[in-house]
Every structure is written in C-alpha cells, then in structure tokens.
C-alpha cells in the first residue's frame, strides 16, 4: 500500500495545482494531511479539482493547531468521503500500526513504546525521517513551503517500509 503524506498547507492556494498534479501522478492508495490546512475552502478546492481522479483513494485529515470552522470542514469532508480526525489517527493498515498526529508531542516516547511501526507528524515545517527501535518516525515538512526553502511531502510504501521525500 502506498501512502502520500503532507502537512501544513496553510491555505497556500498557489500550491493546489502542484499538489493535484502529484496526487494524480503518484496515484496513492491513501492520502494523509497532517493538519494546518487552515480553512475548509482550501480542502474543498484541492479535492474538487481532482474528484474524478481520486474516487478510490482513502483520504484522511488530521486537525492542526491553525485549523478552524470544524462544522464547515465536516461538511466538506462528507462531500468527498474524507475522514476527519480532530486529535490523531491510530489504526492498523496492511498489518502496520500507524499513528498520525499534527504536533510532535511525545513522538519519541511513543516510538520507544514499540506500539507503532510508523509515526507521522507535521507542525514543525521541518522534514525528518528517523528510526527508534523498530518505529519509523517521519515528518513530511511543509506542503506550503512556508518557513522552509521547499514544499515537500512523503511517499510511504508500507510493503517494503520505504519512506521518500518529494517536492511539490
């Protein structure tokens, strides 16, 4: 299973065409946005432009610290079949225990627990791939490019535990 993971788009509308292009090109099985999309209209515009191409992609949004209007966001998510998590996502996917959150609080302690195969987080705008014991910790950086020199995301292949950075 192939995951596309990005975070911290911060309503940067100019990045939508690049994000859409990469979604179509990479054709992931699942998309995770780790928070700080900021407003529902960003999510609506992002997925409305490619809704015919993404019908079979499982899409997960995790609320970040800058995201507002959860009522309208819920309606947008319902429209596209997106699952919205207000705190974190923790599930087994393809026999891999996955935790996805926005802020990195307690990430290293959680990795040391060995309860997770993968922990993904955003918030810092700094890309990172690190392994603690058998847990891979990864931060995709920022899809907006704010506070960074580049707009980045991750492709994760759960079958071979490969995690790679790409640019929007």
N, C-alpha and C positions, 0 to 999 in steps of 0.2 A: 504494500500500500504506500502511495506517495502523498505526503502532506506538503502543502505550501503554507508557510507561516510568516506573517508580517505583523507589524505593530506601529503605533504612533504615527498615523497618517495625518492627524491634526488638521482635518478639513483642507488639506492641500489639493485643491481641485485640479491644479495643473498636472498632478501625478496620475489622475484617473486613467487617461489613455494608456500610459505605460503599464500600470497595474493590470488593466484589462488585457492588454497585449500579452503580458507574461502569463496570466491565468489561461488564456486560450492556447498559447504556445506550450506551456508546461503540462497542461491538462491533468491537474492533480485529482486525486480521489477525495481529498478533504482540504478545505481552506480554514485556517485559524487566524483570526485577527485578535491580537492580544491586548487590545484596548487603546484608548485615546484616539478614536476616530473623530470624536468631539460632537458632531451633530448627526441626527438621523438623515438629513438630506444628503450627506456625503455617502453614506451606505446605500441609500436609495439610488443615487446617481451612478455609483460604482457598479452595482449589480443590475440595474435596469438596462444599462448599455450592452450587457452580455447575457441577459437572462436565457436566451435561446441556446447559448453555448454551455451553460452551467447546470442544466436541469438535473444531472446525475451526480453533481458534486455536493458533498455534505459540507455545509458552511457553519462555522461556529464563531460567535463573537463573545469576547470577554470584556466586561465593562472596565474601563480605566478610570483614573482619578480626574480626568478632564471631560468625561462624557456626561451629557445632560439629557433632559427630556426623555426619560425612560418609557413614558406612555407612548409617545410617537415612535420611538425606536422599536418598541414591541410591535406596533402595527406594521412598520416597515419589515421587520424580521418575519412576521407572519406572512406577508405578501410574497416573500422569496423562499419561505421554508427554512429560514435561518434560525438556529438555536442560539438564544442569548443567555449568557451566564453572568450574573451580577457580581460574583466573587471569584470563582475559579471553575475550571473544568478538570475532573478527575475520573477517568474511565480506562477500561482495558480496550485497546484496539489492536487487532491482529496479535493477540497474546502478549502485548506490551502494555505495561502500566504507565499511563501518561498523566502528568499534571501540567496544566497550563494556567498561568496567572498573569496579572499585569505587573505588580510590583515584586521585586526580588526578595522581599522579607522572608527570612528563614530558608531560602533555597538550599544553601549548603547543608544545613542541619537536616532538611528533608532528604537530600541526596544521601547523606550518611545513614539514614534510616534503612536504606536499601529497599524501600517500598515501591520505588518507581524506576522504570527503565529510562524514561525521558522526563525532564522538567524544562518547560519553556516559559520564558517571561519576557516582558518588554520594559517600558518605563524609562530606562536609563539612556536610550538612544545610542548605546554602545554595543556593537556586535561582539558575540562571545560564543565559543564552543569549548566546553571543559568537561572532564570526566572525573567524577568522585566515586570511588569503588566501581560499581557496575552501572552507575547512573550517568547518563549524558545530560548535561545542563547546556541550554542554548538560548541565546538572545539574538533575534534577527536584526537588531539595530533599529533604525527608523526608516519607515517607508516614505516619510515626508522629506527626509534629508535635513530637517531642522536639527541644529546643534551637532551636525556631522558633515563631513565632506562628501557623503554619498547617501543615496537612498537604497536600502538593502532589504533582502528577505532571505528566508531559508527554504530549501527543498530538503525534506527528510524522507529517506527510503527506509521504511520500517523493516522490510525484509532483510536488508543487509546492514542496518543501523548506520547508514551513511548520511551525514549531515553536511550540506554545502551552502555557501553564501552565493547570492546572485544580486545584480543591480537592477533597479527599475530605471 
